[in-house]
Amino acid sequence: MVTLTPQTLAKARAGQEAAVAAVLTHMMPPLRRLAARAVCPGLEFDDALQEGIIGLFGAIKTYRPTGGASFETYAAVCMRNAITAARRAAGRKKNAPLNQSLPLEDAAPAPGPEELAIRREQLEAAASDIRTRLSPFERKVLAAHLAGGSYRQIARQLGCTPKAVENALGRLRRKLRGGRTSS
């Protein structure tokens, strides 16, 4: 492994792409080894490698030759620290629900024509059940309630008292749950 020159490091610190690429190429073998050792549930090799590269970029920006360590040693510590932080974060399982979930488009396939027909029949059966089990007043109260009306608004709309609306909602809940009450 050839050591990097102070001139190459200075150019990399200044943001010169060719110099940054040279430093990255030079440090890639130890970076790959660090990333491979860090793989764990929640932290894949590519993610660990990316974290190590971020640590390397930080090392390029903050390295001072007067500190007493070679750039390779300093960069290795920065890369190891970045990867270790990522490994710790993966171990906390903070993002486990996101890492283990399916994208929305894969989670539930669109229903086919048969499923849509079955759902339509179920909806029609439920609507028929509501029509036969509820009184006309209860159906009006239900429609107004589902539209978001308050008891007072529904009472005003239907020309009754808020207590009558409350009682009708109670009756229709019992009826739709399967309990028997008189209308």
Secondary structure, 3 states (H helix, E strand, C coil): CCCCCHHHHHHHHCCCHHHHHHHHHHHHHHHHHHHHHHCECCECHHHHHHHHHHHHHHHHHHCCHHHCCCHHHHHHHHHHHHHHHHHHHHHCCCCHHHHHCCCHHHHCCCCCHHHHHHHHHHHHHHHHHHHHHCCHHHHHHHHHHHCCCCHHHHHHHHCCCHHHHHHHHHHHHHHHHCCCCCC
